[in-house]
Amino acid sequence: MHKRAALFQRLRNRVAHHEPILNGIQTPGSNTIVSLSDVWKQSLELLGWMSPDLANLHRSHSSMPEILNHRP
């Protein structure tokens, strides 16, 4: 759970500081890059552990999958 939360926090920080995210997010404490699509999936899984109903709401109402499918 901690790794998922740390990765999501890394994404949040990069977005908040207007840093690039299209090529993925570097995992905290390593040089491994996680694709933006995988970060999205892991974030939903983390949310599902906390609130399955809220995770389902995000899955069904988010435009993120469509945006990821049409990104450059």
PQR file with spaces between the fields and no chain letter, atoms N, CA, C, O and H, PARSE charges and radii, in Angstrom:
ATOM       1  N    MET     1       0.824   -1.176    0.000 -0.4000 1.5000
ATOM       2  CA   MET     1       0.000    0.000    0.000 -0.0000 2.0000
ATOM       3  C    MET     1       0.878    1.253    0.000  0.5500 1.7000
ATOM       4  O    MET     1       0.586    2.235   -0.682 -0.5500 1.4000
ATOM       5  N    HIS     2       1.959    1.194    0.779 -0.4000 1.5000
ATOM       6  CA   HIS     2       2.834    2.359    0.873 -0.0000 2.0000
ATOM       7  C    HIS     2       3.452    2.706   -0.490  0.5500 1.7000
ATOM       8  O    HIS     2       3.549    3.882   -0.841 -0.5500 1.4000
ATOM       9  H    HIS     2       2.196    0.396    1.333  0.4000 1.0000
ATOM      10  N    LYS     3       3.866    1.695   -1.253 -0.4000 1.5000
ATOM      11  CA   LYS     3       4.473    1.946   -2.567 -0.0000 2.0000
ATOM      12  C    LYS     3       3.473    2.596   -3.516  0.5500 1.7000
ATOM      13  O    LYS     3       3.827    3.504   -4.268 -0.5500 1.4000
ATOM      14  H    LYS     3       3.787    0.740   -0.968  0.4000 1.0000
ATOM      15  N    ARG     4       2.223    2.133   -3.481 -0.4000 1.5000
ATOM      16  CA   ARG     4       1.190    2.726   -4.342 -0.0000 2.0000
ATOM      17  C    ARG     4       0.941    4.182   -3.955  0.5500 1.7000
ATOM      18  O    ARG     4       0.830    5.054   -4.817 -0.5500 1.4000
ATOM      19  H    ARG     4       1.936    1.395   -2.870  0.4000 1.0000
ATOM      20  N    ALA     5       0.857    4.430   -2.660 -0.4000 1.5000
ATOM      21  CA   ALA     5       0.607    5.796   -2.193 -0.0000 2.0000
ATOM      22  C    ALA     5       1.786    6.712   -2.534  0.5500 1.7000
ATOM      23  O    ALA     5       1.583    7.867   -2.910 -0.5500 1.4000
ATOM      24  H    ALA     5       0.948    3.722   -1.960  0.4000 1.0000
ATOM      25  N    ALA     6       3.003    6.209   -2.406 -0.4000 1.5000
ATOM      26  CA   ALA     6       4.192    7.005   -2.720 -0.0000 2.0000
ATOM      27  C    ALA     6       4.239    7.335   -4.211  0.5500 1.7000
ATOM      28  O    ALA     6       4.607    8.448   -4.589 -0.5500 1.4000
ATOM      29  H    ALA     6       3.168    5.271   -2.101  0.4000 1.0000
ATOM      30  N    LEU     7       3.871    6.380   -5.050 -0.4000 1.5000
ATOM      31  CA   LEU     7       3.850    6.617   -6.488 -0.0000 2.0000
ATOM      32  C    LEU     7       2.783    7.653   -6.842  0.5500 1.7000
ATOM      33  O    LEU     7       3.026    8.542   -7.657 -0.5500 1.4000
ATOM      34  H    LEU     7       3.572    5.477   -4.743  0.4000 1.0000
ATOM      35  N    PHE     8       1.616    7.539   -6.235 -0.4000 1.5000
ATOM      36  CA   PHE     8       0.549    8.507   -6.481 -0.0000 2.0000
ATOM      37  C    PHE     8       0.970    9.900   -6.001  0.5500 1.7000
ATOM      38  O    PHE     8       0.670   10.898   -6.657 -0.5500 1.4000
ATOM      39  H    PHE     8       1.419    6.816   -5.573  0.4000 1.0000
ATOM      40  N    GLN     9       1.649    9.970   -4.884 -0.4000 1.5000
ATOM      41  CA   GLN     9       2.140   11.253   -4.376 -0.0000 2.0000
ATOM      42  C    GLN     9       3.172   11.837   -5.338  0.5500 1.7000
ATOM      43  O    GLN     9       3.193   13.045   -5.571 -0.5500 1.4000
ATOM      44  H    GLN     9       1.892    9.160   -4.351  0.4000 1.0000
ATOM      45  N    ARG    10       4.017   10.988   -5.889 -0.4000 1.5000
ATOM      46  CA   ARG    10       5.006   11.454   -6.866 -0.0000 2.0000
ATOM      47  C    ARG    10       4.301   12.057   -8.087  0.5500 1.7000
ATOM      48  O    ARG    10       4.703   13.108   -8.586 -0.5500 1.4000
ATOM      49  H    ARG    10       3.999   10.006   -5.700  0.4000 1.0000
ATOM      50  N    LEU    11       3.251   11.384   -8.561 -0.4000 1.5000
ATOM      51  CA   LEU    11       2.472   11.899   -9.682 -0.0000 2.0000
ATOM      52  C    LEU    11       1.863   13.249   -9.314  0.5500 1.7000
ATOM      53  O    LEU    11       1.950   14.203  -10.087 -0.5500 1.4000
ATOM      54  H    LEU    11       2.925   10.529   -8.156  0.4000 1.0000
ATOM      55  N    ARG    12       1.258   13.327   -8.161 -0.4000 1.5000
ATOM      56  CA   ARG    12       0.621   14.570   -7.710 -0.0000 2.0000
ATOM      57  C    ARG    12       1.629   15.707   -7.654  0.5500 1.7000
ATOM      58  O    ARG    12       1.329   16.824   -8.075 -0.5500 1.4000
ATOM      59  H    ARG    12       1.187   12.552   -7.533  0.4000 1.0000
ATOM      60  N    ASN    13       2.819   15.431   -7.139 -0.4000 1.5000
ATOM      61  CA   ASN    13       3.841   16.472   -7.030 -0.0000 2.0000
ATOM      62  C    ASN    13       4.316   16.936   -8.403  0.5500 1.7000
ATOM      63  O    ASN    13       4.510   18.132   -8.620 -0.5500 1.4000
ATOM      64  H    ASN    13       3.062   14.524   -6.797  0.4000 1.0000
ATOM      65  N    ARG    14       4.502   16.005   -9.327 -0.4000 1.5000
ATOM      66  CA   ARG    14       4.941   16.379  -10.674 -0.0000 2.0000
ATOM      67  C    ARG    14       3.890   17.241  -11.359  0.5500 1.7000
ATOM      68  O    ARG    14       4.222   18.224  -12.022 -0.5500 1.4000
ATOM      69  H    ARG    14       4.344   15.033   -9.151  0.4000 1.0000
ATOM      70  N    VAL    15       2.631   16.875  -11.198 -0.4000 1.5000
ATOM      71  CA   VAL    15       1.552   17.664  -11.794 -0.0000 2.0000
ATOM      72  C    VAL    15       1.490   19.044  -11.144  0.5500 1.7000
ATOM      73  O    VAL    15       1.357   20.049  -11.842 -0.5500 1.4000
ATOM      74  H    VAL    15       2.362   16.077  -10.659  0.4000 1.0000
ATOM      75  N    ALA    16       1.582   19.103   -9.834 -0.4000 1.5000
ATOM      76  CA   ALA    16       1.493   20.372   -9.117 -0.0000 2.0000
ATOM      77  C    ALA    16       2.625   21.328   -9.489  0.5500 1.7000
ATOM      78  O    ALA    16       2.450   22.545   -9.446 -0.5500 1.4000
ATOM      79  H    ALA    16       1.690   18.286   -9.267  0.4000 1.0000
ATOM      80  N    HIS    17       3.782   20.780   -9.851 -0.4000 1.5000
ATOM      81  CA   HIS    17       4.934   21.610  -10.217 -0.0000 2.0000
ATOM      82  C    HIS    17       5.091   21.752  -11.726  0.5500 1.7000
ATOM      83  O    HIS    17       6.119   22.221  -12.214 -0.5500 1.4000
ATOM      84  H    HIS    17       3.924   19.791   -9.885  0.4000 1.0000
ATOM      85  N    HIS    18       4.044   21.334  -12.467 -0.4000 1.5000
ATOM      86  CA   HIS    18       4.022   21.463  -13.928 -0.0000 2.0000
ATOM      87  C    HIS    18       5.207   20.746  -14.587  0.5500 1.7000
ATOM      88  O    HIS    18       5.774   21.237  -15.563 -0.5500 1.4000
ATOM      89  H    HIS    18       3.209   20.953  -12.070  0.4000 1.0000
ATOM      90  N    GLU    19       5.568   19.591  -14.047 -0.4000 1.5000
ATOM      91  CA   GLU    19       6.647   18.791  -14.614 -0.0000 2.0000
ATOM      92  C    GLU    19       6.050   17.770  -15.585  0.5500 1.7000
ATOM      93  O    GLU    19       4.885   17.400  -15.446 -0.5500 1.4000
ATOM      94  H    GLU    19       5.108   19.192  -13.255  0.4000 1.0000
ATOM      95  N    PRO    20       6.825   17.316  -16.556 -0.5600 1.5000
ATOM      96  CA   PRO    20       6.292   16.365  -17.543  0.2800 2.0000
ATOM      97  C    PRO    20       5.924   15.021  -16.907  0.5500 1.7000
ATOM      98  O    PRO    20       6.617   14.519  -16.022 -0.5500 1.4000
ATOM      99  N    ILE    21       4.812   14.455  -17.388 -0.4000 1.5000
ATOM     100  CA   ILE    21       4.372   13.149  -16.886 -0.0000 2.0000
ATOM     101  C    ILE    21       4.067   12.169  -18.018  0.5500 1.7000
ATOM     102  O    ILE    21       3.833   10.989  -17.757 -0.5500 1.4000
ATOM     103  H    ILE    21       4.250   14.863  -18.108  0.4000 1.0000
ATOM     104  N    LEU    22       4.066   12.635  -19.273 -0.4000 1.5000
ATOM     105  CA   LEU    22       3.647   11.777  -20.384 -0.0000 2.0000
ATOM     106  C    LEU    22       4.495   10.531  -20.547  0.5500 1.7000
ATOM     107  O    LEU    22       3.981    9.498  -20.978 -0.5500 1.4000
ATOM     108  H    LEU    22       4.257   13.593  -19.485  0.4000 1.0000
ATOM     109  N    ASN    23       5.764   10.591  -20.221 -0.4000 1.5000
ATOM     110  CA   ASN    23       6.637    9.426  -20.379 -0.0000 2.0000
ATOM     111  C    ASN    23       6.684    8.543  -19.151  0.5500 1.7000
ATOM     112  O    ASN    23       7.472    7.598  -19.094 -0.5500 1.4000
ATOM     113  H    ASN    23       6.181   11.429  -19.871  0.4000 1.0000
ATOM     114  N    GLY    24       5.852    8.836  -18.172 -0.4000 1.5000
ATOM     115  CA   GLY    24       5.779    8.015  -16.971 -0.0000 2.0000
ATOM     116  C    GLY    24       6.313    8.732  -15.744  0.5500 1.7000
ATOM     117  O    GLY    24       6.744    9.884  -15.796 -0.5500 1.4000
ATOM     118  H    GLY    24       5.212    9.603  -18.218  0.4000 1.0000
ATOM     119  N    ILE    25       6.266    8.002  -14.639 -0.4000 1.5000
ATOM     120  CA   ILE    25       6.677    8.534  -13.345 -0.0000 2.0000
ATOM     121  C    ILE    25       7.763    7.631  -12.781  0.5500 1.7000
ATOM     122  O    ILE    25       7.627    6.408  -12.789 -0.5500 1.4000
ATOM     123  H    ILE    25       5.916    7.066  -14.597  0.4000 1.0000
ATOM     124  N    GLN    26       8.835    8.231  -12.295 -0.4000 1.5000
ATOM     125  CA   GLN    26       9.902    7.458  -11.677 -0.0000 2.0000
ATOM     126  C    GLN    26       9.456    7.004  -10.294  0.5500 1.7000
ATOM     127  O    GLN    26       8.967    7.804   -9.497 -0.5500 1.4000
ATOM     128  H    GLN    26       8.946    9.224  -12.289  0.4000 1.0000
ATOM     129  N    THR    27       9.628    5.710  -10.014 -0.4000 1.5000
ATOM     130  CA   THR    27       9.215    5.210   -8.706 -0.0000 2.0000
ATOM     131  C    THR    27      10.140    5.768   -7.628  0.5500 1.7000
ATOM     132  O    THR    27      11.346    5.891   -7.844 -0.5500 1.4000
ATOM     133  H    THR    27      10.026    5.060  -10.661  0.4000 1.0000
ATOM     134  N    PRO    28       9.584    6.100   -6.484 -0.5600 1.5000
ATOM     135  CA   PRO    28      10.407    6.626   -5.400  0.2800 2.0000
ATOM     136  C    PRO    28      11.472    5.614   -4.973  0.5500 1.7000
ATOM     137  O    PRO    28      11.171    4.444   -4.734 -0.5500 1.4000
ATOM     138  N    GLY    29      12.709    6.076   -4.883 -0.4000 1.5000
ATOM     139  CA   GLY    29      13.800    5.228   -4.419 -0.0000 2.0000
ATOM     140  C    GLY    29      14.425    4.344   -5.476  0.5500 1.7000
ATOM     141  O    GLY    29      15.252    3.495   -5.143 -0.5500 1.4000
ATOM     142  H    GLY    29      12.953    7.026   -5.077  0.4000 1.0000
ATOM     143  N    SER    30      14.056    4.513   -6.754 -0.4000 1.5000
ATOM     144  CA   SER    30      14.678    3.711   -7.811 -0.0000 2.0000
ATOM     145  C    SER    30      14.664    4.492   -9.115  0.5500 1.7000
ATOM     146  O    SER    30      14.134    5.601   -9.185 -0.5500 1.4000
ATOM     147  H    SER    30      13.384    5.203   -7.024  0.4000 1.0000
ATOM     148  N    ASN    31      15.252    3.898  -10.144 -0.4000 1.5000
ATOM     149  CA   ASN    31      15.251    4.524  -11.467 -0.0000 2.0000
ATOM     150  C    ASN    31      14.188    3.935  -12.373  0.5500 1.7000
ATOM     151  O    ASN    31      14.164    4.235  -13.566 -0.5500 1.4000
ATOM     152  H    ASN    31      15.681    2.997  -10.087  0.4000 1.0000
ATOM     153  N    THR    32      13.315    3.108  -11.836 -0.4000 1.5000
ATOM     154  CA   THR    32      12.267    2.465  -12.614 -0.0000 2.0000
ATOM     155  C    THR    32      11.205    3.487  -12.994  0.5500 1.7000
ATOM     156  O    THR    32      10.757    4.277  -12.162 -0.5500 1.4000
ATOM     157  H    THR    32      13.335    2.864  -10.866  0.4000 1.0000
ATOM     158  N    ILE    33      10.808    3.462  -14.265 -0.4000 1.5000
ATOM     159  CA   ILE    33       9.754    4.356  -14.750 -0.0000 2.0000
ATOM     160  C    ILE    33       8.467    3.553  -14.889  0.5500 1.7000
ATOM     161  O    ILE    33       8.454    2.489  -15.506 -0.5500 1.4000
ATOM     162  H    ILE    33      11.171    2.821  -14.942  0.4000 1.0000
ATOM     163  N    VAL    34       7.397    4.062  -14.319 -0.4000 1.5000
ATOM     164  CA   VAL    34       6.078    3.440  -14.413 -0.0000 2.0000
ATOM     165  C    VAL    34       5.256    4.286  -15.380  0.5500 1.7000
ATOM     166  O    VAL    34       5.179    5.506  -15.235 -0.5500 1.4000
ATOM     167  H    VAL    34       7.407    4.927  -13.817  0.4000 1.0000
ATOM     168  N    SER    35       4.643    3.636  -16.367 -0.4000 1.5000
ATOM     169  CA   SER    35       3.857    4.374  -17.354 -0.0000 2.0000
ATOM     170  C    SER    35       2.691    5.084  -16.682  0.5500 1.7000
ATOM     171  O    SER    35       2.216    4.674  -15.622 -0.5500 1.4000
ATOM     172  H    SER    35       4.706    2.645  -16.485  0.4000 1.0000
ATOM     173  N    LEU    36       2.249    6.142  -17.311 -0.4000 1.5000
ATOM     174  CA   LEU    36       1.129    6.904  -16.778 -0.0000 2.0000
ATOM     175  C    LEU    36      -0.123    6.030  -16.682  0.5500 1.7000
ATOM     176  O    LEU    36      -0.911    6.162  -15.745 -0.5500 1.4000
ATOM     177  H    LEU    36       2.634    6.475  -18.172  0.4000 1.0000
ATOM     178  N    SER    37      -0.295    5.144  -17.653 -0.4000 1.5000
ATOM     179  CA   SER    37      -1.429    4.213  -17.621 -0.0000 2.0000
ATOM     180  C    SER    37      -1.355    3.292  -16.406  0.5500 1.7000
ATOM     181  O    SER    37      -2.368    3.052  -15.749 -0.5500 1.4000
ATOM     182  H    SER    37       0.345    5.038  -18.413  0.4000 1.0000
ATOM     183  N    ASP    38      -0.170    2.779  -16.105 -0.4000 1.5000
ATOM     184  CA   ASP    38      -0.017    1.908  -14.937 -0.0000 2.0000
ATOM     185  C    ASP    38      -0.199    2.679  -13.630  0.5500 1.7000
ATOM     186  O    ASP    38      -0.743    2.151  -12.661 -0.5500 1.4000
ATOM     187  H    ASP    38       0.653    2.974  -16.639  0.4000 1.0000
ATOM     188  N    VAL    39       0.260    3.926  -13.612 -0.4000 1.5000
ATOM     189  CA   VAL    39       0.052    4.754  -12.414 -0.0000 2.0000
ATOM     190  C    VAL    39      -1.449    4.940  -12.178  0.5500 1.7000
ATOM     191  O    VAL    39      -1.921    4.868  -11.043 -0.5500 1.4000
ATOM     192  H    VAL    39       0.702    4.355  -14.400  0.4000 1.0000
ATOM     193  N    TRP    40      -2.196    5.181  -13.265 -0.4000 1.5000
ATOM     194  CA   TRP    40      -3.653    5.344  -13.165 -0.0000 2.0000
ATOM     195  C    TRP    40      -4.283    4.071  -12.598  0.5500 1.7000
ATOM     196  O    TRP    40      -5.107    4.143  -11.687 -0.5500 1.4000
ATOM     197  H    TRP    40      -1.813    5.240  -14.187  0.4000 1.0000
ATOM     198  N    LYS    41      -3.904    2.914  -13.126 -0.4000 1.5000
ATOM     199  CA   LYS    41      -4.466    1.640  -12.668 -0.0000 2.0000
ATOM     200  C    LYS    41      -4.127    1.390  -11.200  0.5500 1.7000
ATOM     201  O    LYS    41      -4.984    0.971  -10.421 -0.5500 1.4000
ATOM     202  H    LYS    41      -3.234    2.856  -13.867  0.4000 1.0000
ATOM     203  N    GLN    42      -2.877    1.648  -10.829 -0.4000 1.5000
ATOM     204  CA   GLN    42      -2.469    1.430   -9.445 -0.0000 2.0000
ATOM     205  C    GLN    42      -3.156    2.412   -8.497  0.5500 1.7000
ATOM     206  O    GLN    42      -3.460    2.069   -7.354 -0.5500 1.4000
ATOM     207  H    GLN    42      -2.181    1.989  -11.462  0.4000 1.0000
ATOM     208  N    SER    43      -3.398    3.626   -8.972 -0.4000 1.5000
ATOM     209  CA   SER    43      -4.100    4.613   -8.150 -0.0000 2.0000
ATOM     210  C    SER    43      -5.541    4.182   -7.887  0.5500 1.7000
ATOM     211  O    SER    43      -6.057    4.337   -6.781 -0.5500 1.4000
ATOM     212  H    SER    43      -3.151    3.904   -9.901  0.4000 1.0000
ATOM     213  N    LEU    44      -6.182    3.635   -8.929 -0.4000 1.5000
ATOM     214  CA   LEU    44      -7.547    3.133   -8.744 -0.0000 2.0000
ATOM     215  C    LEU    44      -7.573    1.943   -7.799  0.5500 1.7000
ATOM     216  O    LEU    44      -8.495    1.797   -6.997 -0.5500 1.4000
ATOM     217  H    LEU    44      -5.762    3.508   -9.828  0.4000 1.0000
ATOM     218  N    GLU    45      -6.559    1.096   -7.896 -0.4000 1.5000
ATOM     219  CA   GLU    45      -6.491   -0.049   -6.981 -0.0000 2.0000
ATOM     220  C    GLU    45      -6.319    0.436   -5.538  0.5500 1.7000
ATOM     221  O    GLU    45      -6.970   -0.073   -4.626 -0.5500 1.4000
ATOM     222  H    GLU    45      -5.810    1.214   -8.547  0.4000 1.0000
ATOM     223  N    LEU    46      -5.441    1.422   -5.339 -0.4000 1.5000
ATOM     224  CA   LEU    46      -5.247    2.001   -4.004 -0.0000 2.0000
ATOM     225  C    LEU    46      -6.547    2.603   -3.488  0.5500 1.7000
ATOM     226  O    LEU    46      -6.920    2.393   -2.333 -0.5500 1.4000
ATOM     227  H    LEU    46      -4.912    1.835   -6.080  0.4000 1.0000
ATOM     228  N    LEU    47      -7.237    3.355   -4.347 -0.4000 1.5000
ATOM     229  CA   LEU    47      -8.518    3.938   -3.961 -0.0000 2.0000
ATOM     230  C    LEU    47      -9.534    2.843   -3.625  0.5500 1.7000
ATOM     231  O    LEU    47     -10.317    2.990   -2.686 -0.5500 1.4000
ATOM     232  H    LEU    47      -6.934    3.525   -5.285  0.4000 1.0000
ATOM     233  N    GLY    48      -9.521    1.750   -4.388 -0.4000 1.5000
ATOM     234  CA   GLY    48     -10.424    0.636   -4.132 -0.0000 2.0000
ATOM     235  C    GLY    48     -10.189   -0.024   -2.784  0.5500 1.7000
ATOM     236  O    GLY    48     -11.131   -0.508   -2.157 -0.5500 1.4000
ATOM     237  H    GLY    48      -8.885    1.631   -5.150  0.4000 1.0000
ATOM     238  N    TRP    49      -8.947   -0.047   -2.336 -0.4000 1.5000
ATOM     239  CA   TRP    49      -8.659   -0.604   -1.012 -0.0000 2.0000
ATOM     240  C    TRP    49      -9.274    0.262    0.083  0.5500 1.7000
ATOM     241  O    TRP    49      -9.669   -0.236    1.137 -0.5500 1.4000
ATOM     242  H    TRP    49      -8.182    0.346   -2.845  0.4000 1.0000
ATOM     243  N    MET    50      -9.348    1.567   -0.184 -0.4000 1.5000
ATOM     244  CA   MET    50      -9.896    2.483    0.820 -0.0000 2.0000
ATOM     245  C    MET    50     -11.413    2.601    0.703  0.5500 1.7000
ATOM     246  O    MET    50     -12.121    2.637    1.710 -0.5500 1.4000
ATOM     247  H    MET    50      -9.026    1.971   -1.040  0.4000 1.0000
ATOM     248  N    SER    51     -11.908    2.662   -0.539 -0.4000 1.5000
ATOM     249  CA   SER    51     -13.342    2.827   -0.766 -0.0000 2.0000
ATOM     250  C    SER    51     -13.710    2.211   -2.120  0.5500 1.7000
ATOM     251  O    SER    51     -13.584    2.876   -3.148 -0.5500 1.4000
ATOM     252  H    SER    51     -11.333    2.633   -1.357  0.4000 1.0000
ATOM     253  N    PRO    52     -14.158    0.964   -2.137 -0.5600 1.5000
ATOM     254  CA   PRO    52     -14.523    0.319   -3.400  0.2800 2.0000
ATOM     255  C    PRO    52     -15.576    1.101   -4.187  0.5500 1.7000
ATOM     256  O    PRO    52     -15.505    1.167   -5.414 -0.5500 1.4000
ATOM     257  N    ASP    53     -16.543    1.688   -3.499 -0.4000 1.5000
ATOM     258  CA   ASP    53     -17.578    2.458   -4.192 -0.0000 2.0000
ATOM     259  C    ASP    53     -16.998    3.678   -4.894  0.5500 1.7000
ATOM     260  O    ASP    53     -17.370    3.985   -6.026 -0.5500 1.4000
ATOM     261  H    ASP    53     -16.600    1.634   -2.502  0.4000 1.0000
ATOM     262  N    LEU    54     -16.091    4.368   -4.223 -0.4000 1.5000
ATOM     263  CA   LEU    54     -15.473    5.548   -4.813 -0.0000 2.0000
ATOM     264  C    LEU    54     -14.580    5.163   -5.993  0.5500 1.7000
ATOM     265  O    LEU    54     -14.537    5.875   -6.996 -0.5500 1.4000
ATOM     266  H    LEU    54     -15.788    4.119   -3.303  0.4000 1.0000
ATOM     267  N    ALA    55     -13.876    4.055   -5.880 -0.4000 1.5000
ATOM     268  CA   ALA    55     -13.042    3.579   -6.989 -0.0000 2.0000
ATOM     269  C    ALA    55     -13.909    3.244   -8.201  0.5500 1.7000
ATOM     270  O    ALA    55     -13.548    3.580   -9.329 -0.5500 1.4000
ATOM     271  H    ALA    55     -13.910    3.476   -5.065  0.4000 1.0000
ATOM     272  N    ASN    56     -15.032    2.595   -7.984 -0.4000 1.5000
ATOM     273  CA   ASN    56     -15.939    2.277   -9.090 -0.0000 2.0000
ATOM     274  C    ASN    56     -16.502    3.544   -9.721  0.5500 1.7000
ATOM     275  O    ASN    56     -16.675    3.604  -10.938 -0.5500 1.4000
ATOM     276  H    ASN    56     -15.325    2.322   -7.067  0.4000 1.0000
ATOM     277  N    LEU    57     -16.785    4.545   -8.913 -0.4000 1.5000
ATOM     278  CA   LEU    57     -17.271    5.817   -9.437 -0.0000 2.0000
ATOM     279  C    LEU    57     -16.214    6.448  -10.351  0.5500 1.7000
ATOM     280  O    LEU    57     -16.536    6.932  -11.436 -0.5500 1.4000
ATOM     281  H    LEU    57     -16.644    4.496   -7.924  0.4000 1.0000
ATOM     282  N    HIS    58     -14.966    6.438   -9.912 -0.4000 1.5000
ATOM     283  CA   HIS    58     -13.890    6.996  -10.732 -0.0000 2.0000
ATOM     284  C    HIS    58     -13.695    6.195  -12.017  0.5500 1.7000
ATOM     285  O    HIS    58     -13.469    6.774  -13.080 -0.5500 1.4000
ATOM     286  H    HIS    58     -14.705    6.044   -9.031  0.4000 1.0000
ATOM     287  N    ARG    59     -13.780    4.883  -11.926 -0.4000 1.5000
ATOM     288  CA   ARG    59     -13.637    4.046  -13.128 -0.0000 2.0000
ATOM     289  C    ARG    59     -14.722    4.355  -14.156  0.5500 1.7000
ATOM     290  O    ARG    59     -14.451    4.415  -15.356 -0.5500 1.4000
ATOM     291  H    ARG    59     -13.963    4.413  -11.062  0.4000 1.0000
ATOM     292  N    SER    60     -15.937    4.550  -13.685 -0.4000 1.5000
ATOM     293  CA   SER    60     -17.056    4.716  -14.614 -0.0000 2.0000
ATOM     294  C    SER    60     -17.239    6.149  -15.118  0.5500 1.7000
ATOM     295  O    SER    60     -17.871    6.352  -16.155 -0.5500 1.4000
ATOM     296  H    SER    60     -16.157    4.501  -12.710  0.4000 1.0000
ATOM     297  N    HIS    61     -16.707    7.137  -14.414 -0.4000 1.5000
ATOM     298  CA   HIS    61     -16.948    8.526  -14.806 -0.0000 2.0000
ATOM     299  C    HIS    61     -15.701    9.293  -15.239  0.5500 1.7000
ATOM     300  O    HIS    61     -15.795   10.462  -15.613 -0.5500 1.4000
ATOM     301  H    HIS    61     -16.194    6.972  -13.571  0.4000 1.0000
ATOM     302  N    SER    62     -14.556    8.663  -15.193 -0.4000 1.5000
ATOM     303  CA   SER    62     -13.330    9.371  -15.529 -0.0000 2.0000
ATOM     304  C    SER    62     -13.068    9.362  -17.032  0.5500 1.7000
ATOM     305  O    SER    62     -13.360    8.386  -17.722 -0.5500 1.4000
ATOM     306  H    SER    62     -14.479    7.713  -14.889  0.4000 1.0000
ATOM     307  N    SER    63     -12.523   10.445  -17.515 -0.4000 1.5000
ATOM     308  CA   SER    63     -12.106   10.513  -18.922 -0.0000 2.0000
ATOM     309  C    SER    63     -10.640   10.106  -19.079  0.5500 1.7000
ATOM     310  O    SER    63     -10.108   10.138  -20.189 -0.5500 1.4000
ATOM     311  H    SER    63     -12.286   11.238  -16.954  0.4000 1.0000
ATOM     312  N    MET    64      -9.990    9.729  -17.994 -0.4000 1.5000
ATOM     313  CA   MET    64      -8.570    9.396  -18.039 -0.0000 2.0000
ATOM     314  C    MET    64      -8.249    8.254  -19.006  0.5500 1.7000
ATOM     315  O    MET    64      -7.289    8.383  -19.765 -0.5500 1.4000
ATOM     316  H    MET    64     -10.422    9.703  -17.093  0.4000 1.0000
ATOM     317  N    PRO    65      -8.993    7.146  -19.024 -0.5600 1.5000
ATOM     318  CA   PRO    65      -8.662    6.080  -19.988  0.2800 2.0000
ATOM     319  C    PRO    65      -8.707    6.570  -21.438  0.5500 1.7000
ATOM     320  O    PRO    65      -7.851    6.199  -22.242 -0.5500 1.4000
ATOM     321  N    GLU    66      -9.676    7.382  -21.770 -0.4000 1.5000
ATOM     322  CA   GLU    66      -9.766    7.907  -23.143 -0.0000 2.0000
ATOM     323  C    GLU    66      -8.593    8.844  -23.435  0.5500 1.7000
ATOM     324  O    GLU    66      -8.021    8.808  -24.525 -0.5500 1.4000
ATOM     325  H    GLU    66     -10.371    7.683  -21.118  0.4000 1.0000
ATOM     326  N    ILE    67      -8.244    9.667  -22.477 -0.4000 1.5000
ATOM     327  CA   ILE    67      -7.110   10.574  -22.652 -0.0000 2.0000
ATOM     328  C    ILE    67      -5.833    9.770  -22.845  0.5500 1.7000
ATOM     329  O    ILE    67      -5.026   10.102  -23.713 -0.5500 1.4000
ATOM     330  H    ILE    67      -8.708    9.697  -21.592  0.4000 1.0000
ATOM     331  N    LEU    68      -5.635    8.729  -22.063 -0.4000 1.5000
ATOM     332  CA   LEU    68      -4.435    7.907  -22.193 -0.0000 2.0000
ATOM     333  C    LEU    68      -4.384    7.192  -23.545  0.5500 1.7000
ATOM     334  O    LEU    68      -3.305    7.011  -24.109 -0.5500 1.4000
ATOM     335  H    LEU    68      -6.290    8.459  -21.358  0.4000 1.0000
ATOM     336  N    ASN    69      -5.522    6.795  -24.057 -0.4000 1.5000
ATOM     337  CA   ASN    69      -5.558    6.098  -25.351 -0.0000 2.0000
ATOM     338  C    ASN    69      -5.277    7.034  -26.523  0.5500 1.7000
ATOM     339  O    ASN    69      -4.876    6.576  -27.592 -0.5500 1.4000
ATOM     340  H    ASN    69      -6.399    6.942  -23.599  0.4000 1.0000
ATOM     341  N    HIS    70      -5.480    8.326  -26.340 -0.4000 1.5000
ATOM     342  CA   HIS    70      -5.299    9.276  -27.426 -0.0000 2.0000
ATOM     343  C    HIS    70      -4.114   10.214  -27.219  0.5500 1.7000
ATOM     344  O    HIS    70      -3.980   11.210  -27.930 -0.5500 1.4000
ATOM     345  H    HIS    70      -5.806    8.698  -25.471  0.4000 1.0000
ATOM     346  N    ARG    71      -3.280    9.913  -26.278 -0.4000 1.5000
ATOM     347  CA   ARG    71      -2.143   10.798  -26.029 -0.0000 2.0000
ATOM     348  C    ARG    71      -1.070   10.607  -27.093  0.5500 1.7000
ATOM     349  O    ARG    71      -1.015    9.564  -27.743 -0.5500 1.4000
ATOM     350  H    ARG    71      -3.389    9.104  -25.700  0.4000 1.0000
ATOM     351  N    PRO    72      -0.217   11.615  -27.271 -0.5600 1.5000
ATOM     352  CA   PRO    72       0.844   11.496  -28.290  0.2800 2.0000
ATOM     353  C    PRO    72       1.843   10.416  -27.948  0.5500 1.7000
ATOM     354  O    PRO    72       2.791   10.191  -28.701 -0.5500 1.4000
